[in-house]
Amino acid sequence: MLAKMFTFVGRRGRGEFYIPPWADASFKMTQFYKIMKRVWFWSMVMFVTGSLMAQEGRIYGALKSPEGGAVEFANVVLYQAVDSSIVKVEPSDAAGKFAFAGLKEGV
């Protein structure tokens, strides 16, 4: 009896909702706009979250001597391009590798 009173709208299993047959077009559009507002809101949340997470950068490398060997435990300095101020200092490891992690955009 209940299935005859309501009309199925949407894909089965996801986002299904029922609209009574006596509902007019404005009611149906109101339901549509409510769903679209939710879709728009969550897509914007995901977009902004992804954009904020993408703001951190990383610089890495390895130091080699002119003979080709690794330069152990040397200090590697990262300077700001605008005014040559020091942003970060990291030591290289025993293999000569270094990494600057968690850098903001524009550094």
VOGU-3710 file (C-alpha; in Angstrom, 3 decimals, decimal comma):
1> mlakmftfvg> 0,000/0,000/0,000  2,814/2,406/0,894  4,599/1,754/-2,404  1,495/2,840/-4,320  1,244/6,122/-2,392  4,777/7,329/-3,089  6,873/7,643/-6,238  10,499/6,474/-6,208  13,000/9,108/-7,337  16,787/8,676/-7,478
11> rrgrgefyip> 19,125/5,729/-7,888  18,419/2,628/-5,890  20,762/2,322/-2,934  22,020/5,917/-2,948  20,194/9,119/-2,299  16,812/7,578/-2,668  13,830/9,569/-1,533  10,129/9,348/-2,117  7,808/12,064/-3,337  4,084/11,758/-2,734
21> pwadasfkmt> 2,041/11,862/-5,954  -0,031/14,796/-4,722  3,091/16,993/-4,461  3,215/19,796/-6,992  6,192/20,896/-9,095  7,374/23,476/-6,565  7,669/20,769/-3,877  9,673/18,571/-6,237  11,997/21,463/-7,149  12,439/22,314/-3,465
31> qfykimkrvw> 13,600/18,754/-2,809  15,914/18,969/-5,816  17,480/22,215/-4,605  17,976/20,830/-1,100  19,903/17,904/-2,528  21,907/20,111/-4,890  22,840/22,436/-2,024  24,215/19,469/-0,107  26,158/18,254/-3,130  27,569/21,733/-3,746
41> fwsmvmfvtg> 28,469/22,220/-0,078  30,355/18,920/0,251  32,139/19,361/-3,059  33,343/22,806/-1,911  34,473/21,357/1,438  36,488/18,707/-0,378  37,950/21,259/-2,817  39,020/23,679/-0,083  40,436/20,886/2,077  42,440/19,552/-0,855
51> slmaqegriy> 43,715/23,019/-1,676  44,831/23,671/1,881  46,596/20,353/2,131  48,459/21,007/-1,107  50,099/24,143/0,265  53,055/22,365/1,855  56,115/21,561/-0,186  59,275/19,556/0,138  62,821/19,993/-1,135  65,251/17,109/-0,975
61> galkspegga> 68,574/16,141/-2,461  72,003/14,651/-1,899  75,373/16,344/-1,467  78,307/14,935/-3,451  81,952/15,903/-3,276  83,924/16,637/-6,493  85,371/13,125/-6,214  81,839/11,668/-6,234  81,601/10,657/-2,573  78,851/11,726/-0,192
71> vefanvvlyq> 79,331/14,845/1,930  78,488/13,667/5,447  76,853/15,809/8,138  77,059/19,133/6,299  74,630/21,961/7,081  72,310/22,780/4,165  70,757/26,249/4,351  67,530/27,316/2,625  67,309/31,051/1,922  64,288/33,212/1,127
81> avdssivkve> 64,539/34,366/-2,500  63,233/37,874/-1,829  65,572/39,079/0,916  68,078/36,222/1,404  66,931/35,566/4,963  67,402/32,063/6,340  64,264/29,943/6,208  65,558/26,582/7,423  68,797/24,749/8,175  68,995/20,956/7,890
91> psdaagkfaf> 72,018/18,670/8,265  72,777/15,999/5,705  72,960/12,399/6,895  75,807/9,883/6,527  74,840/9,271/2,884  74,802/13,023/2,119  70,980/13,185/1,803  68,964/16,122/3,129  65,296/17,159/3,114  63,334/20,315/3,863
101> aglkegv> 59,754/19,280/4,678  56,661/21,314/5,546  57,529/24,348/3,434  54,811/26,891/2,758  54,127/28,206/-0,738  56,413/31,058/-1,781  59,479/30,004/0,204
//
